[in-house]
Amino acid sequence: MKWHFGIPKNKVLGFLLFLSFFFLSCSDLQYKKQPVTDFIVYPFKFQKKFVIEKSLPNAILYPVDIDGDGNDEFIRIYNTPTDLSMVILRTFKRTTIEAINDSAIFGYIGKIDYNRDGTYELLLNAQKKDRFELILLPTSTNQAVKKWEVCKKKEIFKSQKGRIYIGGAFFHPLDSYKIFLILNTAFTDAPRHILLYNLQKANIEFDVHIAPIIQSTCIGKFIPGSAYQLLIGTYASGNGAHYAGMDDYHSWFIVLDLDGKILYKKQYGEFGSFVWISPQPFADNSGNQNVFIVRSHYGEKQSEPDFVGIWSWNQRDNIRKISFPQGIVTNQVLEVKNLASGKQEVIFLRKDGAIISVDEDLKITRFKVLDFLLNPEETALVLAANLVGDYRNEYVLYDRKFSYILSERFRLLYRTPDQIMPKAVHFTDQSHALLIHRDRDNVFYLSGVTLNNMYYYFRIGIVGVVMGIVILVAIVQSKRKKMRELIGIYQKNAFRAWVLEHMDVGVVLLDKFGKIHLINRKARELLRLPLEILDTIDSLKTAVQVINNERLKYLFDVVRALENTSQKTIRREHELKEEDETVRLMITGEILTDEEGKFLGKAILLKDITKSVQERELLAWTEFASKLAHEVKTPLASMLLATEKIHKIVEHLNDVNVADNRKKIQKYIQFLFTEFEHLQSISESLMQLTILSKKEIKKININRVIRECIEKLQLATLKKISLDLKFTEDIPKIEGDLNHLSLAIMNILKNSIEAVQEGDTIHISTYLAHGLHNGKYPQVEFVVIEIADNGMGIPETIKEKIFEPYFSNKERGTGLGLPIARKIVRDHYGEIFFDSQENVGTTFWLYLPVSQNKISEMFYET
C-alpha cells in the first residue's frame, strides 16, 4: 500500500522507528571540563579559580579533606629519582604550600592528628636510595616537617640482586601512631616484609617475613571474640622465595594477628596468579565479618579457573565461590555497596571484555559485554562514584587510550581521551562527586558530569513526533478495521438472529442492566407470551408484575438465583400442572462474559422435556420391573420346591418314620419362613418407593424424628445392643418431609444394627455445622446426624458401589436402602458422607440444611 506521494507506507514507518531507536541510543551525559587554572564547580554558581602550572608526566593529583570541613583539597605528588614536589590546594582559600623537595619516591598514607590538637597533618612514606622513611607534613607554613627513619635497606635486604620497594602503608586500627609498612622484593628470592612501626617510640615492633609478593590487605575482626586481624592476598611471582612455610610459586591467602603471628595460610594458585581481597569487610546475617576474594591469573599452568569467593573465618577452608573460566582481568577490582539492595558487590572485567557485578550472595546482578574495548586485558576499573547526583553509582574505565564512563547498568555514557584519576572530589555544596583528569598535554582538570538536558529534550521530541505519527497511522488503520468488522458483525448478526428465532429451544437474553434483549419464537410459545411483548415491556421484572403467568414467575426466580450464586450456570426442572396436562420444563441460566471476564448479561434457555422425561421414567420402570421380577422369582421358585417336598413327605407318612419326617417337614417350613421374610423385605422396599411419591414440607425437630425411629425398630433391645445418644437439644428445626427423613434414618440405622454384634454400641449424635463435610458452602448452616458403629465395616472394594440401586453384599439384601436414603437427603438439598474401615466400624453423616430456600439458590442443580 502507498501514500498519495508514492512512497510505501511500511518503509516510511520503518524509517521513523529507526530514527526513534537511534536517538534513544545516544549519550545521556555531557562532559563539562575546565582547566584547574579556571575550573567551574557545577552548577556554575560556586566558581573558584586555582592557578597551577602544567604538570610533568609522572605527577599524581588526588583529593583529601585535610581540615575536616567536608571540602576536599588537592595533593599533587611528582616522583622522579631526584626530587619531589607536593602542592596543597584549598578550595576556597587559594592556599598553596610547597612542602618537600627531596631525592625519593613518595607515597601518601593518610591524614593524622599527630599532636592531638585538632589539626591534621599528612603522613607520607618515602623510599630513598638507602633507606625507608616516614614523613609528617604539616598543613600550615609555620610548622616544621618531621621525619622517621624506619630502616636501612641493607638491614633487611641482604640480596645482591633484585630490588626492594614499598608495596603499601596503612594505619593500625587501634593506634594511629602505629603504621603497617609493606616491603616487597622483585626479581630475587629474598623474602617480603610486613613491618609495624611505632611513631612515638620510633621503632619497629615486628617484622614478619613471607615468601610471595603482597598484593592486597584488609583489617577486620574476623575471628569471633577476638581483636583485629590482618588479611593478606599475594601474587605468585616465581622468584624462588621460601619463607614461613610458603613459596612464591603459588599465590597465598594469609591471616595475621596484630602481634605479627601467622594464624592461617592457604594457597590458591600457581605461578602468575593473584589473590585480591576487598579493602573493607562486611557483616553477614550472623554478624560474622566477610570479605570478597578474587583469584585471577595470566599464566598457562592454572588447573583451576579464576573465581570470585566469599571468605569468612568460619568457612576458611571451604569458601563459597563462583568460577569464571574465561579469566578475570587483574588490573583492578572495585567493591561498592548497591544502594538499591543494600548488599556489597564486587565489580570486575572478564578477559573477553565483559563487565560483571557479583553480590555477597554470589549472584551475578549485572552483566554486559563491552564490545567497544580495544584490549580488555589492558583496561582498568578506575572509579565508582555518584557523578550526576541521582544516588546511583557510575563507573570509570581506562584502557591507556580512552577513559569511559558507564551507567549503573554498564551502559556507555561517555568516552574521553583524557585520563581520569582514581579519586573522586567532594564538596559540601555538591550532591555528587567531581572528577580529576588530565589531558595528553598533562594539564589537570576538574570536571562535573551532568545530564545533557538539551539533547535529552531533543531526543524526547523526536521520539514524540515519531510515536505521534505511528499512533495516528494506527488510529486510522484501527478505524478502517473497525468499520470492516462492523459490516461483518451486521451480516453475522442478521444470520444469527434468523437462527435464534427458528431454534427449537427457547432463548431469553438479558443485558447487564436486566433489560430483555431477545425472546425468540420458542420462548414465547413455552412462556405463552404475545409476539409484541418487547414493544410494551422492556424488563423481566416488569413482565412478571404485568402478566399473571406462573411460567414467567418461575423464570424470574431462576434469574434471581443466578444473580445470588457464584456459579456461572444453574439448571432447574419445573413441573407445571395445567388443566389435564402435566408439562416439564428444563430451564438453564448462564452468565455471559467477554474474553476478559467482563459481565455482559444473562442467557436463559427453555426446553420442553415432558416427552423425554416420560420416556426416561418408562425406561426406569421397565428396568425396575425386570429387576423386581428377578428378585421375586428366585424366592417363589424356592418356596415351590419346598412345598413339593413337604407334599411328598405327607403322602408317604407312616408310623415308622414319623420322627424323621417331622424333622424334614420342620426344615422345609423354616425355609418357607425365610423366603417369606425376603418377599416381605422386597414389599417394604416397594412401599418405600411409593412413600417417595408424596412429599409434605414442614418444620421438623430432627432429635424427635431419630427417637421415633429407634422406638419403631425395637431391634437394638432384641440383639442387646447399646445406644449412645448425644443430641444437641437447642438444635434448630429444619424444613423437610417427616416420612421421608424417618425412612432415610431408619435405613441407615438398620445397616448399623445388622453390622454389629451382641453387646456392641451404636453412637448417634446431632449437632449444627457451617458447611458440608468436604468443606463446601461454609456460609450455609446444616443440621448433622452422625451414626457410628463398631461393626465389621465396609470392604474397600465395594465402597464406591454402596449407593448403587440393587447392589448389596448381604445374602438377602434388596440393595435399595442406602440409595433411597441418599435420594431423600439430596431431595432435601443435603448430602450424605461415610467413612469405614474393615473390622473397625462405619460412620455415616447426614447433612440437612436448616433453610432449603437459601441452599437451593446457591448450588442446587437437577
DRENVEXZA-937098 format. One record per residue (C-alpha): x, y, z; residue in one letter. Coordinates in steps of 0.2 Angstrom, whole numbers, padded with zeros to 4 digits, always signed. Example, Ala and Ser with C-alpha at 12.3 -4.5 7.8 and 13.67 -1.06 7.14 Angstrom:
BEGIN
+0062-0022+0039a +0068-0005+0036s 
% end
This chain:
BEGIN
+0000+0000+0000m +0007+0018-0004k +0003+0035+0001w -0003+0049-0011h +0016+0054-0014f +0021+0036-0020g +0032+0031-0005i +0027+0014+0003p +0020+0016+0020k +0029+0002+0028n +0046+0010+0023k +0041+0027+0030v +0036+0019+0047l +0052+0008+0047g +0062+0024+0044f +0053+0033+0058l +0056+0019+0070l +0074+0019+0066f +0076+0037+0070l +0067+0034+0086s +0079+0020+0092f +0094+0030+0085f +0090+0045+0097f +0086+0033+0111l +0103+0025+0110s +0113+0042+0110c +0123+0048+0125s +0114+0053+0141d +0129+0064+0148l +0139+0079+0144q +0157+0080+0149y +0160+0098+0157k +0178+0101+0159k +0188+0117+0163q +0207+0119+0167p +0211+0119+0185v +0218+0137+0182t +0200+0142+0179d +0188+0127+0184f +0170+0129+0187i +0161+0118+0200v +0145+0113+0194y +0131+0120+0194p +0142+0135+0190f +0137+0147+0204k +0151+0141+0215f +0165+0147+0203q +0183+0146+0211k +0199+0148+0202k +0216+0140+0206f +0232+0143+0197v +0243+0128+0194i +0256+0126+0180e +0256+0112+0168k +0262+0096+0177s +0276+0084+0172l +0271+0067+0165p +0273+0057+0182n +0263+0069+0193a +0249+0062+0203i +0234+0073+0209l +0221+0067+0220y +0209+0075+0234p +0209+0074+0253v +0199+0083+0266d +0214+0090+0276i +0205+0102+0288d +0189+0091+0291g +0177+0104+0284d +0169+0092+0271g +0178+0100+0256n +0192+0091+0248d +0209+0099+0245e +0221+0093+0232f +0238+0085+0234i +0250+0084+0219r +0264+0072+0220i +0278+0072+0207y +0290+0057+0209n +0307+0056+0200t +0324+0048+0206p +0330+0066+0210t +0316+0076+0218d +0298+0078+0224l +0285+0092+0223s +0269+0092+0233m +0256+0106+0232v +0240+0108+0243i +0226+0117+0235l +0212+0123+0247r +0195+0125+0238t +0190+0142+0244f +0206+0150+0252k +0218+0148+0237r +0232+0142+0249t +0247+0134+0240t +0261+0126+0250i +0277+0119+0243e +0281+0105+0255a +0296+0095+0251i +0309+0093+0238n +0320+0078+0240d +0328+0063+0231s +0315+0050+0235a +0299+0041+0229i +0285+0046+0240f +0268+0039+0243g +0253+0046+0253y +0247+0036+0268i +0234+0047+0276g +0230+0062+0287k +0234+0061+0306i +0231+0072+0321d +0248+0069+0327y +0248+0082+0341n +0230+0079+0346r +0226+0097+0344d +0213+0095+0331g +0224+0100+0317t +0228+0086+0304y +0245+0083+0296e +0249+0072+0281l +0258+0056+0284l +0269+0051+0269l +0281+0036+0266n +0297+0039+0257a +0309+0027+0248q +0326+0034+0246k +0342+0026+0239k +0347+0018+0255d +0333+0018+0267r +0314+0020+0270f +0307+0035+0279e +0290+0041+0286l +0287+0060+0284i +0274+0070+0294l +0270+0085+0283l +0261+0100+0292p +0246+0109+0283t +0252+0126+0288s +0268+0135+0284t +0273+0139+0302n +0276+0121+0307q +0292+0110+0303a +0292+0094+0293v +0295+0078+0305k +0304+0063+0298k +0307+0045+0305w +0320+0033+0298e +0311+0016+0298v +0326+0006+0292c +0340+0005+0280k +0338-0006+0265k +0354-0016+0268k +0347-0021+0286e +0333-0031+0279i +0338-0033+0260f +0354-0043+0260k +0352-0050+0242s +0364-0044+0229q +0351-0044+0215k +0334-0038+0213g +0326-0023+0221r +0315-0019+0236i +0301-0006+0236y +0286+0000+0247i +0271-0010+0242g +0259-0001+0254g +0257+0008+0270a +0241+0010+0282f +0237+0014+0300f +0235+0002+0314h +0216+0001+0318p +0218+0004+0336l +0233+0016+0337d +0236+0029+0323s +0254+0031+0329y +0257+0013+0323k +0260+0011+0304i +0260-0005+0294f +0273-0004+0280l +0273-0017+0266i +0290-0020+0258l +0290-0031+0243n +0305-0038+0233t +0306-0041+0215a +0317-0052+0204f +0325-0060+0219t +0322-0075+0231d +0323-0063+0246a +0308-0063+0257p +0294-0050+0258r +0292-0040+0274h +0277-0034+0284i +0283-0021+0297l +0274-0012+0311l +0282+0004+0315y +0278+0015+0331n +0280+0033+0328l +0280+0038+0346q +0293+0025+0351k +0302+0027+0334a +0305+0008+0332n +0299-0007+0323i +0288-0018+0334e +0289-0033+0322f +0295-0038+0305d +0286-0053+0298v +0294-0062+0283h +0283-0071+0270i +0288-0078+0253a +0275-0071+0240p +0273-0053+0234i +0259-0044+0244i +0245-0039+0233q +0231-0033+0244s +0227-0031+0263t +0211-0029+0274c +0209-0027+0293i +0194-0033+0302g +0188-0043+0317k +0186-0060+0308f +0189-0072+0322i +0173-0071+0334p +0178-0065+0351g +0195-0058+0346s +0204-0042+0342a +0208-0037+0324y +0217-0047+0311q +0226-0043+0295l +0221-0052+0279l +0234-0053+0265i +0232-0058+0247g +0248-0061+0237t +0255-0063+0220y +0265-0078+0214a +0280-0071+0205s +0290-0087+0204g +0307-0079+0210n +0311-0094+0221g +0307-0087+0239a +0303-0099+0253h +0298-0092+0270y +0286-0096+0284a +0281-0112+0276g +0276-0103+0260m +0284-0101+0242d +0281-0088+0229d +0277-0101+0216y +0259-0100+0222h +0248-0086+0227s +0243-0087+0246w +0229-0081+0257f +0236-0076+0274i +0228-0071+0291v +0240-0062+0303l +0236-0056+0320d +0242-0038+0325l +0256-0045+0335d +0264-0052+0319g +0259-0070+0321k +0253-0080+0306i +0236-0088+0311l +0231-0096+0294y +0238-0098+0277k +0231-0106+0261k +0237-0107+0243q +0225-0103+0229y +0235-0104+0213g +0251-0107+0204e +0264-0096+0196f +0256-0080+0189g +0241-0080+0200s +0234-0065+0210f +0223-0065+0226v +0214-0049+0228w +0205-0045+0244i +0191-0032+0246s +0198-0017+0256p +0183-0017+0268q +0175-0031+0277p +0156-0033+0278f +0145-0042+0290a +0133-0057+0286d +0116-0060+0294n +0125-0069+0309s +0136-0054+0312g +0152-0063+0305n +0164-0052+0295q +0167-0057+0277n +0177-0052+0263v +0177-0054+0244f +0191-0065+0237i +0195-0063+0218v +0208-0076+0211r +0215-0072+0194s +0230-0077+0183h +0239-0073+0167y +0249-0089+0167g +0246-0106+0157e +0248-0118+0172k +0232-0114+0182q +0222-0130+0185s +0208-0121+0192e +0198-0107+0184p +0198-0089+0190d +0184-0087+0203f +0175-0074+0215v +0173-0081+0233g +0166-0075+0250i +0179-0079+0264w +0175-0079+0282s +0184-0087+0297w +0170-0100+0300n +0172-0106+0282q +0190-0103+0279r +0194-0120+0271d +0178-0122+0261n +0174-0105+0254i +0159-0101+0243r +0164-0096+0226k +0158-0094+0208i +0170-0098+0194s +0174-0089+0178f +0183-0100+0166p +0185-0085+0153q +0198-0077+0166g +0197-0061+0176i +0207-0046+0172v +0219-0042+0186t +0222-0024+0183n +0209-0018+0196q +0193-0024+0205v +0181-0012+0213l +0170-0016+0228e +0154-0005+0230v +0138-0005+0240k +0122-0007+0230n +0111+0007+0235l +0095-0002+0230a +0098-0019+0238s +0110-0013+0252g +0122-0028+0248k +0140-0027+0244q +0145-0030+0227e +0162-0033+0218v +0164-0027+0200i +0177-0033+0188f +0182-0036+0170l +0182-0053+0162r +0196-0056+0149k +0183-0057+0135d +0178-0039+0138g +0163-0042+0149a +0160-0032+0165i +0152-0041+0179i +0144-0037+0196s +0143-0051+0209v +0134-0048+0226d +0138-0055+0243e +0126-0070+0239d +0137-0074+0224l +0123-0070+0212k +0128-0061+0196i +0117-0045+0197t +0123-0036+0182r +0132-0042+0166f +0137-0033+0150k +0150-0037+0136v +0159-0020+0132l +0162-0023+0113d +0170-0005+0112f +0185-0010+0122l +0201-0012+0111l +0211-0023+0123n +0201-0029+0139p +0216-0036+0147e +0224-0018+0147e +0209-0010+0154t +0207-0005+0172a +0192-0001+0183l +0197+0016+0189v +0182+0023+0200l +0165+0020+0206a +0156+0036+0212a +0139+0046+0211n +0143+0058+0197l +0126+0065+0192v +0118+0067+0209g +0105+0053+0206d +0110+0042+0221y +0117+0029+0209r +0135+0025+0205n +0143+0027+0189e +0159+0018+0184y +0175+0024+0175v +0187+0013+0165l +0203+0017+0157y +0212+0007+0144d +0228+0018+0141r +0219+0027+0126k +0202+0032+0132f +0193+0034+0148s +0175+0028+0148y +0160+0032+0160i +0147+0019+0162l +0130+0019+0170s +0125+0008+0184e +0118-0005+0172r +0135-0004+0162f +0129+0006+0148r +0142+0018+0139l +0138+0036+0144l +0154+0045+0138y +0171+0042+0131r +0186+0054+0133t +0204+0053+0128p +0209+0061+0144d +0215+0050+0159q +0203+0051+0174i +0211+0049+0191m +0206+0035+0203p +0200+0048+0216k +0183+0057+0216a +0182+0075+0223v +0168+0080+0235h +0162+0097+0242f +0149+0100+0255t +0138+0110+0242d +0138+0096+0230q +0126+0081+0230s +0138+0071+0219h +0157+0069+0216a +0168+0078+0203l +0182+0070+0193l +0200+0074+0192i +0208+0071+0175h +0222+0076+0164r +0224+0078+0145d +0238+0072+0134r +0247+0088+0137d +0247+0084+0156n +0236+0098+0161v +0224+0094+0176f +0206+0097+0175y +0192+0097+0187l +0176+0091+0179s +0157+0089+0183g +0146+0077+0174v +0128+0082+0172t +0113+0076+0161l +0113+0083+0144n +0096+0091+0146n +0095+0099+0129m +0100+0084+0119y +0088+0074+0130y +0074+0086+0126y +0078+0085+0108f +0078+0066+0108r +0061+0065+0118i +0054+0077+0105g +0060+0067+0090i +0053+0051+0099v +0037+0060+0102g +0035+0065+0084v +0038+0048+0078v +0027+0040+0091m +0013+0053+0086g +0014+0048+0068i +0014+0030+0072v -0001+0032+0084i -0010+0042+0070l -0007+0029+0057v -0013+0016+0070a -0029+0025+0074i -0033+0027+0055v -0030+0008+0052q -0040+0004+0068s -0055+0014+0062k -0054+0006+0045r -0053-0011+0053k -0067-0007+0065k -0078-0002+0050m -0075-0018+0041r -0078-0028+0057e -0095-0018+0060l -0100-0023+0042i -0096-0041+0046g -0104-0041+0063i -0120-0034+0055y -0120-0048+0042q -0116-0061+0055k -0130-0054+0067n -0143-0055+0054a -0139-0073+0051f -0138-0077+0070r -0155-0068+0073a -0163-0079+0060w -0156-0095+0068v -0161-0090+0085l -0178-0086+0080e -0181-0103+0072h -0172-0114+0085m -0182-0127+0094d -0175-0121+0111v -0182-0106+0119g -0169-0092+0122v -0171-0076+0133v -0157-0064+0133l -0155-0050+0146l -0142-0037+0146d -0131-0032+0161k -0145-0019+0166f -0158-0033+0166g -0167-0027+0151k -0174-0040+0139i -0164-0040+0123h -0172-0055+0114l -0186-0068+0116i -0186-0080+0102n -0201-0089+0095r -0200-0105+0105k -0198-0095+0121a -0213-0085+0118r -0223-0101+0114e -0217-0110+0130l -0220-0095+0141l -0236-0091+0132r -0231-0073+0128l -0238-0062+0114p -0227-0058+0099l -0227-0039+0103e -0221-0042+0121i -0205-0032+0118l -0215-0017+0112d -0223-0014+0128t -0211-0022+0142i -0193-0020+0142d -0188-0030+0158s -0192-0047+0165l -0197-0039+0182k -0210-0028+0174t -0216-0043+0164a -0219-0053+0180v -0228-0038+0188q -0239-0035+0172v -0243-0053+0166i -0250-0066+0178n -0240-0081+0171n -0233-0095+0183e -0220-0100+0170r -0214-0082+0169l -0213-0081+0188k -0203-0097+0189y -0191-0090+0175l -0189-0074+0185f -0184-0085+0201d -0171-0093+0191v -0164-0076+0186v -0163-0071+0204r -0155-0087+0209a -0142-0084+0195l -0138-0067+0202e -0136-0073+0220n -0124-0088+0216t -0106-0088+0212s -0109-0101+0199q -0110-0096+0180k -0123-0109+0176t -0138-0116+0185i -0151-0129+0179r -0168-0132+0185r -0183-0143+0181e -0200-0136+0183h -0216-0146+0183e -0232-0137+0178l -0250-0145+0180k -0262-0136+0169e -0279-0142+0167e -0277-0161+0162d -0259-0158+0156e -0243-0160+0165t -0228-0151+0157v -0210-0152+0162r -0198-0138+0158l -0179-0138+0159m -0173-0120+0162i -0155-0116+0161t -0147-0099+0166g -0130-0094+0162e -0119-0078+0165i -0112-0071+0149l -0095-0063+0149t -0082-0057+0136d -0064-0064+0134e -0058-0053+0149e -0071-0060+0160g -0081-0044+0160k -0100-0046+0164f -0111-0044+0148l -0128-0051+0153g -0138-0067+0156k -0145-0080+0144a -0160-0091+0149i -0163-0107+0139l -0180-0116+0140l -0184-0133+0134k -0200-0144+0135d -0193-0161+0141i -0210-0168+0145t -0209-0182+0132k -0191-0186+0136s -0195-0187+0155v -0209-0198+0151q -0198-0209+0141e -0185-0209+0154r -0197-0214+0168e -0205-0228+0157l -0187-0234+0154l -0183-0233+0173a -0200-0243+0177w -0196-0256+0164t -0179-0259+0171e -0186-0259+0189f -0199-0271+0184a -0186-0283+0176s -0175-0282+0192k -0191-0284+0203l -0197-0299+0193a -0179-0307+0196h -0180-0303+0214e -0197-0311+0217v -0194-0326+0205k -0180-0333+0215t -0189-0335+0232p -0205-0341+0224l -0196-0355+0215a -0188-0360+0231s -0204-0359+0240m -0212-0370+0227l -0199-0383+0228l -0200-0383+0247a -0219-0386+0246t -0217-0401+0234e -0205-0409+0246k -0217-0407+0260i -0231-0414+0249h -0221-0430+0245k -0217-0432+0264i -0235-0431+0269v -0241-0444+0255e -0229-0457+0262h -0231-0453+0280l -0232-0468+0292n -0229-0473+0310d -0212-0480+0306v -0203-0464+0301n -0213-0451+0310v -0199-0443+0319a -0188-0442+0304d -0201-0435+0293n -0206-0422+0306r -0188-0415+0306k -0189-0414+0287k -0206-0405+0287i -0199-0393+0300q -0184-0389+0290k -0194-0385+0274y -0206-0375+0284i -0192-0364+0291q -0185-0362+0273f -0203-0356+0268l -0202-0343+0283f -0185-0337+0277t -0191-0334+0259e -0207-0326+0266f -0196-0313+0275e -0187-0310+0259h -0203-0306+0250l -0208-0295+0264q -0192-0286+0263s -0195-0283+0244i -0213-0277+0248s -0206-0265+0261e -0194-0258+0248s -0208-0255+0236l -0218-0247+0250m -0203-0235+0252q -0204-0231+0234l -0222-0226+0235t -0219-0215+0250i -0206-0205+0240l -0220-0200+0228s -0229-0190+0241k -0220-0175+0249k -0226-0163+0263e -0213-0150+0268i -0214-0143+0286k -0203-0138+0301k -0196-0154+0309i -0186-0157+0325n -0173-0170+0320i -0170-0176+0338n -0188-0181+0339r -0188-0190+0322v -0172-0200+0327i -0181-0205+0344r -0196-0211+0335e -0186-0221+0323c -0177-0230+0337i -0194-0234+0345e -0201-0241+0329k -0186-0253+0326l -0185-0261+0343q -0171-0272+0336l -0157-0264+0347a -0165-0272+0363t -0168-0288+0354l -0149-0290+0350k -0144-0282+0366k -0135-0268+0358i -0131-0252+0367s -0136-0235+0360l -0126-0219+0365d -0137-0204+0361l -0129-0187+0361k -0142-0174+0355f -0139-0155+0354t -0156-0150+0362e -0157-0132+0356d -0153-0138+0338i -0164-0128+0325p -0179-0136+0316k -0176-0140+0298i -0188-0139+0283e -0192-0157+0276g -0204-0171+0274d -0206-0181+0291l -0210-0198+0282n -0195-0196+0270h -0182-0192+0283l -0188-0205+0295s -0186-0218+0281l -0168-0212+0277a -0163-0213+0296i -0171-0230+0298m -0162-0237+0283n -0145-0231+0290i -0149-0237+0307l -0154-0255+0300k -0137-0256+0292n -0128-0252+0308s -0139-0264+0318i -0135-0278+0306e -0117-0274+0306a -0114-0275+0325v -0113-0290+0337q -0122-0293+0353e -0115-0281+0366g -0108-0268+0354d -0113-0250+0354t -0121-0238+0341i -0117-0219+0343h -0130-0207+0337i -0127-0188+0339s -0134-0172+0331t -0126-0155+0330y -0125-0139+0320l -0111-0136+0307a -0107-0122+0294h -0103-0130+0278g -0103-0148+0272l -0091-0162+0277h -0080-0159+0262n -0078-0140+0266g -0090-0133+0253k -0103-0120+0257y -0096-0114+0273p -0109-0100+0274q -0124-0112+0275v -0130-0119+0291e -0133-0138+0292f -0140-0150+0305v -0129-0165+0305v -0134-0183+0310i -0120-0194+0314e -0122-0213+0316i -0107-0223+0320a -0105-0242+0324d -0090-0253+0328n -0096-0267+0317g -0087-0277+0303m -0085-0261+0291g -0087-0260+0273i -0074-0268+0262p -0063-0256+0252e -0068-0265+0235t -0086-0260+0237i -0086-0243+0244k -0089-0235+0228e -0105-0246+0224k -0115-0245+0241i -0126-0231+0234f -0130-0240+0218e -0148-0247+0217p -0150-0266+0220y -0131-0268+0225f -0129-0277+0241s -0116-0288+0249n -0129-0296+0261k -0136-0313+0257e -0154-0307+0257r -0152-0288+0254g -0163-0279+0242t -0149-0265+0238g -0162-0251+0240l -0159-0245+0257g -0144-0234+0255l -0149-0227+0238p -0166-0222+0244i -0158-0214+0260a -0146-0204+0249r -0160-0199+0237k -0171-0192+0251i -0156-0182+0259v -0152-0175+0242r -0170-0171+0239d -0169-0160+0254h -0154-0151+0247y -0142-0160+0259g -0128-0173+0257e -0123-0190+0264i -0105-0195+0268f -0097-0210+0276f -0081-0217+0282d -0077-0235+0285s -0063-0247+0290q -0064-0266+0289e -0066-0274+0307n -0066-0256+0314v -0083-0249+0310g -0093-0237+0300t -0099-0219+0302t -0112-0210+0292f -0115-0191+0292w -0132-0184+0285l -0131-0166+0282y -0148-0157+0281l -0149-0138+0278p -0159-0128+0290v -0166-0117+0276s -0169-0126+0259q -0173-0110+0250n -0156-0102+0254k -0146-0118+0249i -0156-0121+0233s -0152-0104+0227e -0134-0106+0229m -0129-0123+0222f -0144-0135+0218y -0144-0142+0200e -0156-0155+0195t 
% end
